[in-house]
Amino acid sequence: MKKPENAPVRFASLSEAHRALGLPSPQHPLISLVRGANTPPGEGANRPHVLSFYKISYRPGLSSPLRYGQGYYDFEEGGLLFAAPNQLLGGMEEGTVGACSQYTLLVHPDFLAGYPLAKKIHHYGFFTYSVHEALHVSPSEKDVLLALLETIGAELASRLDEFSQDVVVAQLELLLTYANRFYKRQFLTRQVVHSGLLQQLEEILAECFGSENLLNRGIPTVQYLAQRLHVSPSYLSDMLRTLTGQSAQQHIHDKLIEQAKEQLATTSLSVSEVAYALGFEHPQSFSRFFKSKMALSPLAFRQSFQRN
């Protein structure tokens, strides 16, 4: 069966990605640095696509397509976009494999095999952020990041030896560490804007836990909250963790515990009825959850509250 014309293109290898950009084959089969913002794309480069490798792109003059409140207070030195393997990416308007980018680093997961970074890289949430959640950098931050990309490029262009991969992986890990640091700064500089998101989050949680919504819809998920707030789940959790010290999941759990304590203390509902009212399918799951948070079973909590 013929695929639809707008069906996503899957780039299984770096060589396929280079061909889509009209570039010669990469010097290394598992990692390459593409330079130049005006690379003429080849066939299929402007279609939605899925990569089998990590992508880090620096775009000069990057702007935020979406705004919250009165707008962002971001730097205008461009920024970094990140994508993990198997993510569905948009067409040319979102930046194809390397189009519209001054630098694009492509790294196949196999290149990291045997290094601690192979596991650690999964903990960098920004690889699953949306396009409008890109890292906007200051002039000094830009200099740091581009210097690291140039170092990686120079190492790849030189004669490969037994230390080459160690050097490149070390530089890549340093790049990701700086990106993580600069994202924390961005969360803080957007604090005024994000306070509006925090308020919206509290309103959505109050709505979810109000009346019979839990009974009908179940416990809200991080994905549901992110969708309502028009941000990616990873961005929401990382933002909350920076500003409040808690992830989105922890915020949901705190709200659950508040509701559970209130119902156990002020109603005559059985523990099973409280569990069902809070969206738990099984009372045992609720009891385990409550005890993990309060170090008391729901029944013991009710009894201690009544004694007081």
N, C-alpha and C positions, 0 to 999 in steps of 0.2 A: 504494500500500500504506500502510495506517495505521501510524503510528509507535507503538512501545510506550509505555505511560503513563510509564515511568521513563526514557525516552530523553532525553538531554541537550538542554537548550534552548540555542540559539545566539543570543547578542545581538550582532547585526552593527553596531548603532549605539548611541550613548548614549541616544537617544530611546527605543529599545526597552527599555533597562535602566531608565530612569526610569519607563516605564509599568509594568514588572514590580514596581516599588516603590510604585506608586500616587502618583507624583510628577508635577508639571507638567513640561513639556518643558524641557530644559536651556537656559540662556541662550546657550551657545555649542555648536555642533554637534559639536565635537571635544574639549571638556574641560569637566568640571563637578566641583564639590565638593558632596557630599551631607552635610548635617549631621543629627545626631539618631540616637540608638540605638534609638528606639522607632517607627521608620517602619513603618506597616502595609503588608506586602507585597501585591502584586497577584497575579494568577493566574500560576502557573509559577515564582514567585520561590523556592519551597522545593525545586525540583527540581535535580538536577545540571545544570550549565550550562557553556558555553564562551563566553568573552568575546573580542571582536575588538580589545580595547584593554587598556592597562595599568590595574591597580587597586592602590591603596595605601590600606589601611584602618587606622585607629587604634581599638583596642578598649580601653575601661577595664576593669580587673580581669581582664586576660587571664591564663589559667593554662596550664600545660603539660600536655596530655593524656597524654603519654608521659614516663617518667622513666628515667634511667640510674643504676645503682648506688644510692646512698643518696638520690638526688633532686637537684634543681637548687637553686642558691642565687641565685635571680633576684629582681629588684625586683618590687614589687606595684603599680606605677603603670600597669599596662596595657602594651600593646605594639602594634607595627606588623606587618601582614601584607601581603605583596607577591604579585602575580600578573602574569604576562606574557600577551600575546595568545595565543589558541589552546590555553590550558591547560584541562584538564577539572577543574572545581571541584565540591566536594560540595554538599549541600543546606544547609538552614537551620542544621544543627549545626556546619557549618564556616564559616558566615557567607556569606550570599548576596551579591548585588552590594553592598548597603549595610546589610543587616539586622544588628542587634546591634553596629553600629559607631557611634562618636560622630562620626567623620569618615571619608568615603570619597572619595578623589580618583580620577576616571576620566579617562584620557588616551589619546586615539586616536593611533596612530603617525603619522598624517598631520599632527597638530599640531606634531610635531617636525621635519617635513621641512625641509631646508635648514639645520638647526642641527647643530653637532658632536655634541650630545647624542643625535641620532637613531642614530648609530653607537655612541657611548659607552655608551648605556643597556644594550646587549647584554652588556656586561662586568660588570654588577652581578649576581653569581650569586644573590643573595637573591630575585630574581624567580622563581626556580624551586625555592626551598626548600619543604618540606612545612609544613603548618599547625603541627605541633608544634615547628617550628624558627623560630617567630616571634621578632622582636626585642623583648625585654623591656627597658623603659627605666626609668632612675632618675627621680626628680622633676625634676632639672635638665634631663635629656635630654628628658623629656616637654615641658617648657616650650619648649625650643628647637624641637622638631618641630611642636608645635601652633601656635606663633607663625608658622612658615613656612606651614603650611596656612591659617591665618587671613589671612595676607598674600596668598596666592594667591586665596582666596575674595573678599577685598575688591577685588582687581584685576579679577576676573571680574565683580563686581557693579557696578563703575564704568563710566563711558562708555568704550567701546573706542576706541583711537586707534592711530597707527602704532607706538607703543612698547609697547602692552599685551602683545603676544605675547612680545617680548623680555624684559619684566619677569617674566612668568609662567614662561617657560622657565628664566631665570636662578634664580628661586626654587626651581623643581623640581630643577634640578641641585644646588643647595645642599642641599636636603632629602636627596637621594640620597647626597651626599657625607657628610653627618652620619650617615645611616643606616649607611653603610659603616664609618665611624669607630666608631659605637656597637656594630656587630656585632663588630669586632675586639676591643673591650673585653669583649663577652659571651663570646667564645671564651676570653679570658684568665681571666675570672672563673669560667668553667666548667672550668678546666684540670684540677682534681682529677677531675671527672666524665669529661672527655675522655681522661684518661690510661688509663681503663679501656677506652675505645674503641680507643685506640692499641694496647693490649696485645692486644685481640681481633683487630685488623687484622693484627698480626704473626702471630698464631696461624692466621688464615685463609690468609694468604700462604704460611706454612710448609706448611700442608695442601695448598694448590694446587700448590706446587712440589715436593711430596714424591712419592716412588715414581713411579707411571706416570700421575699425574693430568694432567700437562700433555699427555701423549700422547693421553689419552682425551678431555679436556675443552678443550684449547687454553689459551692464555694468558688469565688472568683479566682481566676488564674492570672499569672503575671502576663501571659499573652493577651488576655482579655483587657487588662488594665492598660497595657501598652497600646493596644488598638484604639481604645477610647481616647487616649492622650496623644495619638498620632506620633508615637516614637517607637523605636525598636525595643524589644524586651531587654536586650543586653544593655542598651543605653539607659533605660529607665532604672535598672538595678544598679549600674555603676554610678549614675548620678545620685541616686538616693544614698548609696553607701558612702559617697564622698561628703554629701551635705548633712546626712543624719546619722551615719554610722551603721545603717541597716539596709539590707537589700529589699527589693519589692516583696519577695516571699516572706521576709520577716515582718514587714508591715501588715501583710495579710494575716499572718499568724497572731500578731499582737491584737488585731481587731477581733479575731476569732476568740482569743482568750478573754478579752474584755466582755464580749457578748456571753460567753460561757459562764464567767464568774457572776455576771449580773443575773442570768437566769437561774443559776444554782442557788444564789443568795436570796432572790426576791420572789421566786415562784415555787409552786409545789409540783412542778413537772418532774417526772422521773428522769434518771440519767439517760435512759434510752430516748425519751421524748425530747430532751435537750439536744441530744446528738442528732436526731432527725431534723429538728428545727434549725440546726446550724448547718445542715447540708451534708452531714456524714451518712453514708449508706449503711454503715455498721457501727453499733454502739461501742464495740471493742476498739475500733479505730479511734473513735473520739476519746475513749478512756486512756489509750496509750499516748495520744497526742497531748491531752491535758496533763497527764503525769509527767511527760517529758519537759513540759514548760513550767509546771508549778511544783514538781517534786511531791505532789499529793494526788491521790485518785480523786475524781469528781465527787464521789460520795464522802471521802474523808474531808475534802474542802468544805462541803456543805455542813458536815457535822461540826467542824472546827469553827465555822462562821456562826453557827447557831449557838455554840457554847459561849462565844464572845458577845 
